[in-house]
Amino acid sequence: MDKTTFNKSGDIIIYTLHEDDLYDEGFGLNMLKTAENESAQRVVLDLNHVRVMQSRHFGYLDDIVTLFRLNGRKVVICGLNPEIISSIIHFLNANHLQAYLNIEEALRGI
C-alpha cells in the first residue's frame, strides 16, 4: 500500500488505488485492517489513478471486494477511466458492484 491513500467520512472509508497496488497480493489485508481500525462499515474503491487493468488485477480486486464483504462491509467502486471501463464492466456485473463516476457520487450512493 505504498501509494494507496485513504480518507474517512463518517463510517465510510475511501481508498485511492494506483496500478502498483494491484500487483501486491497482500494489500487487501492491509486495507481491511485500516478499515477495522477506522471503524468503517462502507468502502469506496477509487480507481481514478488506474489506467491499465490486466486479468490478474481483476483477481486481486475481486479478492479485496470479497474480503470486505465477508467482513460485513458494503463496497462500491468509482473513478472509472475510459481506458479501463470496457474491461471492467463484466467484473462489476459479476460481482454485483455499483460503480460511480467520482467520489462525490459514490458517497451519495453508498
Secondary structure, 3 states (H helix, E strand, C coil): CCCCEEEEECCEEEEEEEHHHHHCCCHHHHHHHHHHHCCCCEEEEEEEECCCCCHHHHHHHHHHHHHHHHCCCEEEEECCCHHHHHHHHHHHHHCCCEEECCHHHHHHHC
